[in-house]
Structures are given as structure tokens and as C-alpha cells.
Amino acid sequence: MLTQWSPYRDMSVLSRMFDEAWRGKDTAESASSLLPRLDICETEQSYHIEIDMPGIKPEHLEVKLEKGLLTVVGRREEQRGEQTRHVLVQERRFGTFVRSLQLGADVDADNVQARFKDGVVAIEVPKRASSLPRQIPITQG
């Protein structure tokens, strides 16, 4: 039986093969499921990022900003129970994750604030005053 050749089908197979070779079969799925969900908003004065971190302790989080790249590193630890327990289903993922966001060169790294409340990390990244729009007065004469 003849089938029509499709370069897209072959590329998807090749892409999957590369992903599995670089990350291992389960690692790609595990890593993406461990990444926390986030929202990013921008105003004229700042960037505001909120990241869901349920089950993660604040002492297991690190927030860094370097050259406009905001990086959040966290660790979700597995809760070990009794040794006699037999796990039937384990859908939750545990381990370390890294989430990086390129915000740009206009950020004021010295005044970044991060707060942790109710399982959400809120990060406020102000923009440098020199990058903010300003009104230029027009004089007569």
C-alpha cells in the first residue's frame, strides 16, 4: 500500500526523537508539569508577576534579577509517609524547577520586591526612572 509522504509528519517524529534523547522520555513531561503557572502585567512604572506556588515553602524559593532576566528557582519536596504505605496513584510532581523571564534592560534591579502569601509569589519589578516617559514642557520665546 502506498502512502503519501508528508514532511510535517517526519519532522514531528524527528522532533520527538530529539526531545527524548536530550531530556529522557519522562523528563520533558515531568519538567513542564512542575513549572508553576504565572501572570505578567506591565504598567508604565513596573512589571508585576504573580506565580502560583502551592505546597512550596518560602525558604525553598529564590528570586534573582540579572541584566533584565528574572529567574525564580524553587523546590517542591515530597512528603514522605510511613514506609509501609503503598502508593496507588502519584500525579503530583516533586523536585526543583527554574522559571526565567526576560523583562528587558529598563528594570530597576535595586528596588525589586517579592512577597509570598497564600501560596502565591508576587514580584514587583520597577522600571528605571530614565526609561519612563516624561512630559517635556514647551516654553515660549
Phi and psi in degrees as a GROMACS rama.xvg file:
@    title "Ramachandran Plot"
@    xaxis  label "Phi"
@    yaxis  label "Psi"
@TYPE xy
-92.3266  138.961  LEU-2
-124.092  149.13  THR-3
-75.7206  133.984  GLN-4
-74.092  135.175  TRP-5
-127.585  116.085  SER-6
-65.1903  -27.5677  PRO-7
-68.2672  -39.5481  TYR-8
-63.514  -44.5977  ARG-9
-65.1395  -37.2194  ASP-10
-67.5194  -38.1563  MET-11
-67.2664  -37.2627  SER-12
-65.5317  -44.7299  VAL-13
-63.2345  -43.2892  LEU-14
-60.2026  -44.5192  SER-15
-63.2497  -39.3379  ARG-16
-63.2701  -43.095  MET-17
-64.0056  -43.1859  PHE-18
-59.3354  -45.2942  ASP-19
-66.2605  -37.6971  GLU-20
-68.3357  -40.8418  ALA-21
-75.5432  -38.9471  TRP-22
-111.742  -15.2199  ARG-23
89.0862  151.724  GLY-24
-59.2905  -46.5744  LYS-25
-88.5869  -18.1564  ASP-26
-65.7791  -40.0181  THR-27
-61.6907  -44.8728  ALA-28
-67.1883  -42.7163  GLU-29
-64.1213  -45.2121  SER-30
-64.12  -42.8537  ALA-31
-70.325  -31.2638  SER-32
-76.7282  -18.2786  SER-33
-85.495  -21.3992  LEU-34
-65.0126  128.943  LEU-35
-72.9765  150.887  PRO-36
-78.8939  147.358  ARG-37
-144.991  161.818  LEU-38
-125.664  140.687  ASP-39
-126.368  128.265  ILE-40
-124.729  151.243  CYS-41
-130.252  136.679  GLU-42
-119.832  -179.528  THR-43
-63.9039  -28.8746  GLU-44
-95.9659  -24.0288  GLN-45
-162.452  171.216  SER-46
-106.998  141.772  TYR-47
-127.288  123.079  HIS-48
-120.931  131.298  ILE-49
-121.431  129.342  GLU-50
-126.278  125.564  ILE-51
-72.9646  127.903  ASP-52
-134.705  53.2347  MET-53
-64.4221  136.485  PRO-54
78.588  4.60836  GLY-55
-107.505  133.42  ILE-56
-82.0736  143.619  LYS-57
-56.007  -33.0594  PRO-58
-71.7523  -8.4525  GLU-59
-100.737  16.0444  HIS-60
-118.599  147.794  LEU-61
-141.115  132.233  GLU-62
-120.136  127.405  VAL-63
-130.299  149.007  LYS-64
-134.062  120.877  LEU-65
-141.656  120.757  GLU-66
53.1321  41.7447  LYS-67
81.5128  -0.1871  GLY-68
-100.981  112.128  LEU-69
-90.3292  125.692  LEU-70
-124.001  129.514  THR-71
-116.811  122.786  VAL-72
-115.723  133.912  VAL-73
-145.003  165.888  GLY-74
-138.239  125.313  ARG-75
-105.161  115.989  ARG-76
-91.7105  143.079  GLU-77
-76.9144  135.477  GLU-78
-84.568  109.452  GLN-79
-81.526  128.922  ARG-80
-100.879  -157.673  GLY-81
-63.1183  145.995  GLU-82
-66.9211  -21.3548  GLN-83
-85.0992  -5.74997  THR-84
-71.1047  141.312  ARG-85
-114.549  115.902  HIS-86
-74.5221  125.7  VAL-87
-92.4743  -41.2264  LEU-88
-140.385  133.761  VAL-89
-136.211  99.0622  GLN-90
-98.6815  -22.6326  GLU-91
-74.887  144.773  ARG-92
-104.192  146.5  ARG-93
-130.273  153.072  PHE-94
136.007  -162.903  GLY-95
-102.699  142.821  THR-96
-131.179  157.003  PHE-97
-133.076  128.874  VAL-98
-126.173  123.233  ARG-99
-121.254  140.61  SER-100
-132.23  127.457  LEU-101
-86.6115  109.937  GLN-102
-93.7463  -29.999  LEU-103
123.026  174.062  GLY-104
-85.6591  -3.33149  ALA-105
-89.4051  10.1608  ASP-106
-86.6672  151.335  VAL-107
-100.296  90.7292  ASP-108
-63.927  -24.2912  ALA-109
-75.878  -13.6262  ASP-110
-121.8  23.1664  ASN-111
-72.025  139.569  VAL-112
-126.839  138.787  GLN-113
-129.537  132.93  ALA-114
-127.817  144.893  ARG-115
-120.343  120.631  PHE-116
-150.933  132.355  LYS-117
53.3924  38.1506  ASP-118
78.1087  13.9953  GLY-119
-126.312  131.266  VAL-120
-96.7334  123.736  VAL-121
-109.945  123.315  ALA-122
-118.915  125.509  ILE-123
-109.231  117.959  GLU-124
-116.985  100.155  VAL-125
-70.7475  154.221  PRO-126
-90.4362  151.326  LYS-127
-63.7498  142.856  ARG-128
-58.7837  -33.3082  ALA-129
-68.196  -18.9686  SER-130
-94.4071  -8.6164  SER-131
-78.2531  145.946  LEU-132
-67.3418  143.632  PRO-133
-135.696  149.931  ARG-134
-82.0778  129.462  GLN-135
-99.9868  116.604  ILE-136
-70.1663  144.715  PRO-137
-105.696  124.547  ILE-138
-106.199  155.161  THR-139
-91.4175  149.164  GLN-140
